[in-house]
Amino acid sequence: MTTIAVIGTGNMGKGISQSFAKAGYQVFLGSRNLETSQQVASQIGQSLITGVSNAEAVERATIVFLAIPYQENNQTIRGLRGALRGKIVVDISNPLNPTYDGLTTKPDYSAAESVSELLPESRVVGAFKNTLAGVFYEPYFDGGQKSTVLVVGDDEQAKAEVIKLISALPFQALDAGGLQKARTIEQMTVLILGLSMKHNYNFHAGIRVIS
Ligand SMILES: NC(=O)c1ccc[n+]([C@@H]2O[C@H](COP(=O)([O-])OP(=O)(O)OC[C@H]3O[C@@H](n4cnc5c(N)ncnc54)[C@H](OP(=O)(O)O)[C@@H]3O)[C@@H](O)[C@H]2O)c1
């Protein structure tokens, strides 16, 4: 049985937790501060979400979503490295600059690759990078269209599991290739944010791959 950990109680942590709980999954919502995760879990108000410490969330889950800010040499990730050994870890981060119009990483690098280097013994997958937080609450666009979640990773089995999991939510999950593809996907978030601001989409915007 898949159990999910979400590390971080911010906008994305809340959205991901409530989406998986709505789909019937047991979610352990982790925080650096136990009181925070308990409060946030009770605010969300779904019985399948339990607020715990980051360490307990990782321990009780089979798949871990890191809903925390990108930082080089991230202390939160480093602190969980041992507990994350062998687990599927989903990085959702975008290394945005303070004005959201560029990335802080070099062009031939990505946040996903950085997380993978920090966690060499985990099975790192990238997902949800282009999904703005508000979309978790209103996932359907014009005429009931779901937006696309591009999923990347070098561990094909781990990536397939994450695609299957996200397909249980109101999203179209697509295999977008190896972890290096995160370089492009993270740049796409800059574009989507720019479009949202230029055209007043109020951060309710995403991408949909059609064929
Ligand atoms: N917001 C979006 O629309 C969006 C879209 C796609 C991807 N993302 C990515 O998703 C990640 C989370 O974004 P968010 O909007 O949820 O951010 P947020 O609202 O600022 O929340 C981030 C959470 O991460 C935890 N955290 C752990 N280590 C931290 C640290 N060193 N400094 C600050 N917080 C830390 C905190 O939870 P605790 O205090 O409970 O530990 C905090 O509430 C980011 O990497 C972002 O690039 C965001």
The ligand as an ORCA input file, in Angstrom:
! r2SCAN-3c Opt
* xyz 0 1
  N       3.946     27.902     -5.221
  C       3.831     27.365     -6.424
  O       2.884     27.689     -7.189
  C       4.837     26.351     -6.901
  C       4.612     25.684     -8.131
  C       5.482     24.655     -8.528
  C       6.565     24.338     -7.733
  N       6.788     25.026     -6.574
  C       7.946     24.653     -5.741
  O       7.418     24.012     -4.587
  C       8.276     24.263     -3.462
  C       7.427     24.796     -2.319
  O       6.810     26.002     -2.722
  P       5.701     26.702     -1.827
  O       5.059     27.724     -2.680
  O       4.882     25.676     -1.156
  O       6.611     27.424     -0.740
  P       6.174     27.947      0.708
  O       4.718     28.277      0.712
  O       7.152     29.004      1.049
  O       6.395     26.672      1.647
  C       7.626     26.015      1.729
  C       7.641     25.163      2.998
  O       8.869     24.455      3.033
  C       9.238     24.186      4.385
  N      10.680     24.428      4.525
  C      11.615     23.462      4.718
  N      12.842     23.972      4.748
  C      12.692     25.304      4.587
  C      13.616     26.379      4.554
  N      14.933     26.193      4.686
  N      13.135     27.621      4.401
  C      11.787     27.828      4.290
  N      10.874     26.837      4.298
  C      11.330     25.585      4.453
  C       8.359     25.089      5.245
  O       7.483     24.212      5.943
  P       7.736     23.910      7.498
  O       7.907     25.251      8.143
  O       6.477     23.239      7.895
  O       8.951     23.051      7.604
  C       7.580     25.954      4.273
  O       6.254     26.157      4.681
  C       9.340     25.247     -3.943
  O      10.518     24.549     -4.226
  C       8.758     25.830     -5.227
  O       9.763     26.180     -6.152
  C       5.950     26.018     -6.130
*
